[in-house]
Amino acid sequence: MFYRLLSVVQRQRTSQGWQNWSPARSGASTAEAHSVALPAQTQVVICGGGIMGTSVAYHLSKMGWKDIVLLEQGRLAAGSTRFCAGILSTARHLTIEQKMADYSNKLYHQLEQETGIHTGYIRTGSIFLAQNQDRLISLKRVNSRLNVIGIPSEIISLKRVAELHPLLNVHDLVGAMHVPEDAVVSSADVALALASAASQNGVQIYDRTSVVHVMVKKGQVTGVETDKGQIECQYFVNCAGQWAYELGLSNEEPISIPLHACEHFYLLTRPLETPLQSNTPTIVDADGRIYIRNWQGGILSGGFEKTPKPIFTEGKNQLEIQNLQEDWDHFEPLLSSLLRRMPELETLEIMKLVNCPETFTPDMRCIMGESPLVQGYFVLAGMNSAGLSFGGGAGKYLAEWMVHGYPSENVWELDLKRFGALQSSRTFLRHRVMEVMPLLYDLKVPRWDFQTGRQLRTSPLYDRLDAQGARWMEKHGFERPKYFVPPDKDLLALEQSKTFYKPDWFDIVESEVKCCKEAVCVIDMSSFTKFEITSTGDQALEILQYLFSNDLDVPVGHIVHTGMLNEGGGYENDCSIARLNKRSFFMISPTDQQVHCWAWLKKHMPKDSNLLLEDVTWKYTALNLIGPRAVDVLSELSYAPMTSDHFPSLFCKEMSVGYANGIRVMSMTHTGEPGFMLYIPIEYALHVYNEVMSVGQKYGIRNAGYYALRSLRIEKFFAFWGQDLNTLTTPLECGRESRVKLEKGMDFIGRDALLQQKQNGVYKRLTMFILDDHDTDLDLWPWWGEPIYRNGQYVGKTTSSAYSYTMERHVCLGFVHNFSEDTGEEQVVTPDFINRGEYEIDIAGHRFQAKAKLYPVTSLYTHKRRKDDVELSDLHGK
């Protein structure tokens, strides 16, 4: 069967069918740059005439910005947009991606009516196939998330799959998910329609005009240099697709935009003997690594192979993307998968094997936002083969960002500032995208890790910890220990264990947590972002009081937990600040805040101040000494009393530990457990670690990892930025009003918004949920993003979860909303509303009862084996 089809393929290799096919080219007016002069100045210049650039132009013009110039180096929609497979899918794992795709679907649906340009929009629906139970579980998790945000979807039987698409072989399947409102559309025509609407709103569009570089003065965009002359502007938007990386580095102030192109293949066939109906559902067979859609009565089918082919690593350029070389040998595994899924295609005539470049990013998420280095320089690129699905929503959010200063949704997971310069290496990008492209269809169980680009940033203790059984995960390029494998464990079996159920590391983490509670553990937390802020006079305190929400005018040596808020009162950062002396502060932030926090501080610090901001992350190794015997270990090593009388909570002091001087010791652990953080100059790191482990032997010391830390902090209701807190979360919504100086009469960023919120009430509250009827050994685990139901009505999603070894229950954190049953509008959420509800957590379609608790409380748990005997007693205020 396979060879018969290949013989047909050989005859088709000379066919010009695809080369002669192109979408309609009507509707959008462009100016030929060689005949029309560019304007001397404008407010915004957008580089890129594909679906991203035209979407940004469309939405900016809709929001009232008219002084916009869009430049395209070739013809509009002639880049990778032209070769897009045209599948619009809303089934995504991230909520923000689901929302972007849903908005795009609604936008494209009405675009033809708005512009008069035919876009080929057809609502076909999509069917996602599962060849095994783990895939079906993954689909069920996605299905439950789609339903609660208003996207219709359902898990369907194999009989129903066969009814919806009779040509499919369903005998090897175990289930499927149907998303009926997904669609297919001509991506090039969508781009042209968006450009036409933008043009009618005043946007000027010039094709065959290349941007040479962006001009920058004092950290601000001032204009662009093109091959046809200069244009002064305040804002520049890089929507250059696969060339966005090159364009970023060409600027006067180089900007890292980490993405890389790979070849992407799909085939086109002649119509079937009985042509497929135009509304035939799109098929995604991720286990077979392929997608299939109707194309003019025939088939368009491609996929994401296990061994992708990166291209343009050396920085090749071309004005318009010509069809790359066919490679049937490379496509053979996907072709075989297609024939297994649709056996009747064996005699079908092939028109063309299309090979086109697609761009991918280091973490499989698109890139948007403002550059951390240059104000006014925005980016929207790196769509990971989902440009059509994300184009409308991504363009809307970026336009909101530019016009209002922030988007209407939390887009941190897509923000350019989640990356640093360390991800801009061509070698790193080439290797990483070879892993990313197949991962798009790989089954991703919770807590999976990238394998490429590792050991990039490591603690001085890396080799020492690795030799003791550390298993690693990566955050912002930094290696962090997950847990430590005991010598008697089967390491190979542990590494290969991947599941939505109880993981094989369960017992290992349990022993680490037990040691933290009963003896003493060491966790290497060197990846935390660390800044020093100093001034020659009192400016440091004055400025920081305005930039941070808590009162930093504390005695020297005291530590303050504080938020760094935006104008809306949301958390730009959640951090701890130690006052080292009258004019110097030491700031500790989450690992992935290194670029974002630096950029935010630089943007808001007075330009004429003598404030010195220094990133000292690399200067200090951080050891977290957790447990009741931590005080004994440090006392013995420092010959100094470490009891609470001499070293109170949230206190910082420079001390000697062993032979090493200048160790910043802080009485905090980020978990609620007793202990100390040690910030050690890196040259002393190995010595201090060895001394701590040596002296700690008599106290039962052992290494621990971040999985133990996660369990400890979640059972104590400690919210973390980037997981539970974000730019749209305020302190009042998560019980942190005590960390805000609202009543002290001092101004700070976000104060007005918080005062208004305090008066009006909050519309969501961070809540802890303890699962009641959940069997840890047999039931699916909660991980994050599970829908929360109150009295049977959807009220929010979990933000993080962990198993509490103390309570012997699963604990989830999540925000509870109060949606009106009549209008769906959000209403005030009071503590009484939380406490009077009956709650359930939806895990892959199965709802588990849960008890709700509000912050701020520190919980002391006395527990017994039987579920009915669990006692929760609250101790207020820490």
Secondary structure as the mmCIF struct_conf table of DSSP 4:
data_model
#
loop_
_struct_conf.conf_type_id
_struct_conf.id
_struct_conf.beg_label_comp_id
_struct_conf.beg_label_asym_id
_struct_conf.beg_label_seq_id
_struct_conf.end_label_comp_id
_struct_conf.end_label_asym_id
_struct_conf.end_label_seq_id
HELX_RH_AL_P HELX_RH_AL_P1 PHE A 2 GLN A 12
TURN_TY1_P TURN_TY1_P1 ARG A 13 THR A 14
HELX_RH_AL_P HELX_RH_AL_P2 GLY A 17 ASN A 20
BEND BEND1 GLY A 27 GLY A 27
STRN STRN1 ALA A 31 GLU A 32
TURN_TY1_P TURN_TY1_P2 ALA A 33 SER A 35
BEND BEND2 VAL A 36 VAL A 36
HELX_LH_PP_P HELX_LH_PP_P1 ALA A 37 PRO A 39
BEND BEND3 ALA A 40 ALA A 40
STRN STRN2 GLN A 41 GLN A 41
BEND BEND4 GLN A 43 GLN A 43
STRN STRN3 VAL A 44 CYS A 47
BEND BEND5 GLY A 50 GLY A 50
HELX_RH_AL_P HELX_RH_AL_P3 ILE A 51 LYS A 62
TURN_TY1_P TURN_TY1_P3 MET A 63 GLY A 64
STRN STRN4 ILE A 68 LEU A 71
BEND BEND6 GLN A 73 ARG A 75
TURN_TY1_P TURN_TY1_P4 LEU A 76 ALA A 77
BEND BEND7 GLY A 79 GLY A 79
HELX_RH_AL_P HELX_RH_AL_P4 SER A 80 PHE A 83
STRN STRN5 ILE A 87 LEU A 88
BEND BEND8 HIS A 93 LEU A 94
HELX_RH_AL_P HELX_RH_AL_P5 THR A 95 THR A 115
STRN STRN6 ILE A 122 ARG A 123
STRN STRN7 SER A 126 ALA A 130
BEND BEND9 GLN A 131 ASN A 132
HELX_RH_AL_P HELX_RH_AL_P6 GLN A 133 VAL A 148
TURN_TY1_P TURN_TY1_P5 ILE A 149 GLY A 150
STRN STRN8 GLU A 154 ILE A 156
HELX_RH_AL_P HELX_RH_AL_P7 LEU A 158 LEU A 164
TURN_TY1_P TURN_TY1_P6 PRO A 166 LEU A 167
TURN_TY1_P TURN_TY1_P7 HIS A 171 ASP A 172
STRN STRN9 GLY A 175 VAL A 179
TURN_TY1_P TURN_TY1_P8 PRO A 180 GLU A 181
STRN STRN10 ALA A 183 VAL A 184
HELX_RH_AL_P HELX_RH_AL_P8 SER A 187 GLN A 200
TURN_TY1_P TURN_TY1_P9 ASN A 201 GLY A 202
STRN STRN11 GLN A 204 ASP A 207
BEND BEND10 ARG A 208 ARG A 208
STRN STRN12 VAL A 211 LYS A 217
TURN_TY1_P TURN_TY1_P10 LYS A 218 GLY A 219
STRN STRN13 GLN A 220 THR A 226
TURN_TY1_P TURN_TY1_P11 ASP A 227 LYS A 228
STRN STRN14 GLY A 229 GLU A 232
BEND BEND11 GLN A 234 GLN A 234
STRN STRN15 TYR A 235 ASN A 238
HELX_RH_3T_P HELX_RH_3T_P1 GLY A 241 TRP A 243
HELX_RH_AL_P HELX_RH_AL_P9 ALA A 244 LEU A 249
TURN_TY1_P TURN_TY1_P12 SER A 250 SER A 250
BEND BEND12 ASN A 251 GLU A 253
STRN STRN16 HIS A 260 THR A 269
HELX_LH_PP_P HELX_LH_PP_P2 ARG A 270 LEU A 272
BEND BEND13 GLU A 273 THR A 274
HELX_LH_PP_P HELX_LH_PP_P3 PRO A 275 GLN A 277
TURN_TY1_P TURN_TY1_P13 SER A 278 ASN A 279
HELX_LH_PP_P HELX_LH_PP_P4 THR A 280 PRO A 281
STRN STRN17 THR A 282 ASP A 285
HELX_RH_3T_P HELX_RH_3T_P2 ALA A 286 GLY A 288
TURN_TY1_P TURN_TY1_P14 ARG A 289 ARG A 289
STRN STRN18 ILE A 290 TRP A 295
TURN_TY1_P TURN_TY1_P15 GLN A 296 GLY A 297
STRN STRN19 GLY A 298 GLY A 303
BEND BEND14 LYS A 306 THR A 307
STRN STRN20 PRO A 310 ILE A 311
TURN_TY1_P TURN_TY1_P16 THR A 313 GLU A 314
BEND BEND15 LEU A 319 GLU A 320
HELX_RH_AL_P HELX_RH_AL_P10 TRP A 328 ARG A 341
HELX_RH_3T_P HELX_RH_3T_P3 PRO A 343 THR A 347
HELX_LH_PP_P HELX_LH_PP_P5 LEU A 348 GLU A 349
STRN STRN21 ILE A 350 PHE A 360
TURN_TY1_P TURN_TY1_P17 PRO A 362 ASP A 363
BEND BEND16 MET A 364 ARG A 365
STRN STRN22 ILE A 367 GLU A 370
BEND BEND17 PRO A 372 VAL A 374
STRN STRN23 GLN A 375 GLN A 375
TURN_TY1_P TURN_TY1_P18 GLY A 376 GLY A 376
STRN STRN24 TYR A 377 ALA A 381
TURN_TY1_P TURN_TY1_P19 ASN A 384 SER A 385
HELX_RH_AL_P HELX_RH_AL_P11 GLY A 387 HIS A 404
BEND BEND18 GLY A 405 TYR A 406
BEND BEND19 SER A 408 GLU A 409
HELX_RH_3T_P HELX_RH_3T_P4 TRP A 412 LEU A 414
STRN STRN25 ASP A 415 ASP A 415
HELX_RH_3T_P HELX_RH_3T_P5 LEU A 416 ARG A 418
HELX_RH_3T_P HELX_RH_3T_P6 ALA A 421 SER A 424
HELX_RH_AL_P HELX_RH_AL_P12 ARG A 426 LEU A 439
TURN_TY1_P TURN_TY1_P20 LEU A 440 TYR A 441
BEND BEND20 ASP A 442 ASP A 442
TURN_TY1_P TURN_TY1_P21 PRO A 446 ARG A 447
BEND BEND21 THR A 452 GLY A 453
BEND BEND22 GLN A 455 LEU A 456
STRN STRN26 ARG A 457 ARG A 457
TURN_TY1_P TURN_TY1_P22 PRO A 460 LEU A 461
HELX_RH_AL_P HELX_RH_AL_P13 TYR A 462 ALA A 467
TURN_TY1_P TURN_TY1_P23 GLN A 468 GLY A 469
STRN STRN27 ALA A 470 LYS A 475
TURN_TY1_P TURN_TY1_P24 HIS A 476 GLY A 477
STRN STRN28 PHE A 478 PHE A 484
TURN_TY1_P TURN_TY1_P25 PRO A 487 ASP A 488
BEND BEND23 LYS A 489 LYS A 489
HELX_RH_AL_P HELX_RH_AL_P14 LEU A 491 GLN A 496
BEND BEND24 PHE A 500 LYS A 502
TURN_TY1_P TURN_TY1_P26 ASP A 504 TRP A 505
HELX_RH_AL_P HELX_RH_AL_P15 PHE A 506 GLU A 518
BEND BEND25 ALA A 519 ALA A 519
STRN STRN29 CYS A 521 ASP A 524
TURN_TY1_P TURN_TY1_P27 SER A 526 SER A 527
BEND BEND26 PHE A 528 PHE A 528
STRN STRN30 THR A 529 THR A 534
BEND BEND27 THR A 536 ASP A 538
HELX_RH_AL_P HELX_RH_AL_P16 GLN A 539 LEU A 547
BEND BEND28 PHE A 548 ASN A 550
TURN_TY1_P TURN_TY1_P28 VAL A 556 GLY A 557
STRN STRN31 HIS A 558 HIS A 558
STRN STRN32 ILE A 559 LEU A 565
TURN_TY1_P TURN_TY1_P29 GLU A 567 GLY A 568
BEND BEND29 GLY A 569 GLY A 569
STRN STRN33 TYR A 571 ASN A 581
TURN_TY1_P TURN_TY1_P30 LYS A 582 ARG A 583
STRN STRN34 SER A 584 SER A 589
HELX_RH_3T_P HELX_RH_3T_P7 THR A 591 GLN A 593
HELX_RH_AL_P HELX_RH_AL_P17 GLN A 594 HIS A 604
BEND BEND30 MET A 605 MET A 605
TURN_TY1_P TURN_TY1_P31 LYS A 607 ASP A 608
STRN STRN35 LEU A 612 ASP A 615
HELX_RH_3T_P HELX_RH_3T_P8 THR A 617 LYS A 619
STRN STRN36 TYR A 620 ILE A 626
BEND BEND31 GLY A 627 GLY A 627
TURN_TY1_P TURN_TY1_P32 PRO A 628 ARG A 629
HELX_RH_AL_P HELX_RH_AL_P18 ALA A 630 SER A 638
TURN_TY1_P TURN_TY1_P33 TYR A 639 TYR A 639
BEND BEND32 ALA A 640 ALA A 640
BEND BEND33 THR A 643 THR A 643
TURN_TY1_P TURN_TY1_P34 SER A 644 HIS A 646
BEND BEND34 PHE A 647 PHE A 647
BEND BEND35 SER A 649 LEU A 650
STRN STRN37 PHE A 651 PHE A 651
STRN STRN38 CYS A 652 VAL A 657
TURN_TY1_P TURN_TY1_P35 GLY A 658 TYR A 659
STRN STRN39 ALA A 660 MET A 666
BEND BEND36 SER A 667 SER A 667
BEND BEND37 HIS A 670 PRO A 674
STRN STRN40 GLY A 675 PRO A 681
HELX_RH_3T_P HELX_RH_3T_P9 ILE A 682 TYR A 684
HELX_RH_AL_P HELX_RH_AL_P19 ALA A 685 GLY A 696
HELX_RH_3T_P HELX_RH_3T_P10 GLN A 697 TYR A 699
TURN_TY1_P TURN_TY1_P36 GLY A 700 GLY A 700
STRN STRN41 ARG A 702 ASN A 703
HELX_RH_AL_P HELX_RH_AL_P20 TYR A 706 GLU A 715
TURN_TY1_P TURN_TY1_P37 LYS A 716 PHE A 717
STRN STRN42 TRP A 721 TRP A 721
TURN_TY1_P TURN_TY1_P38 GLY A 722 ASP A 724
STRN STRN43 LEU A 725 LEU A 725
TURN_TY1_P TURN_TY1_P39 THR A 727 LEU A 728
HELX_RH_3T_P HELX_RH_3T_P11 PRO A 731 CYS A 734
TURN_TY1_P TURN_TY1_P40 GLY A 735 GLY A 735
HELX_RH_3T_P HELX_RH_3T_P12 GLU A 737 ARG A 739
BEND BEND38 VAL A 740 VAL A 740
HELX_RH_3T_P HELX_RH_3T_P13 LEU A 742 LYS A 744
TURN_TY1_P TURN_TY1_P41 GLY A 745 GLY A 745
TURN_TY1_P TURN_TY1_P42 ILE A 749 GLY A 750
HELX_RH_AL_P HELX_RH_AL_P21 ARG A 751 ASN A 760
BEND BEND39 TYR A 763 TYR A 763
STRN STRN44 LYS A 764 LEU A 771
BEND BEND40 ASP A 772 ASP A 773
TURN_TY1_P TURN_TY1_P43 THR A 776 LEU A 778
BEND BEND41 ASP A 779 ASP A 779
HELX_LH_PP_P HELX_LH_PP_P6 LEU A 780 PRO A 782
BEND BEND42 TRP A 784 TRP A 784
STRN STRN45 PRO A 787 ARG A 790
TURN_TY1_P TURN_TY1_P44 ASN A 791 GLY A 792
STRN STRN46 GLN A 793 SER A 804
TURN_TY1_P TURN_TY1_P45 TYR A 805 GLU A 808
STRN STRN47 ARG A 809 HIS A 817
STRN STRN48 PHE A 819 PHE A 819
TURN_TY1_P TURN_TY1_P46 GLU A 821 THR A 823
STRN STRN49 GLU A 826 GLU A 826
HELX_RH_AL_P HELX_RH_AL_P22 PRO A 831 ASN A 835
TURN_TY1_P TURN_TY1_P47 ARG A 836 ARG A 836
STRN STRN50 TYR A 839 ILE A 843
TURN_TY1_P TURN_TY1_P48 ALA A 844 GLY A 845
STRN STRN51 HIS A 846 LEU A 854
BEND BEND43 TYR A 855 PRO A 856
STRN STRN52 THR A 858 THR A 862
BEND BEND44 ARG A 865 ARG A 866
HELX_RH_3T_P HELX_RH_3T_P14 LYS A 867 ASP A 869
STRN STRN53 GLU A 871 LEU A 875
#
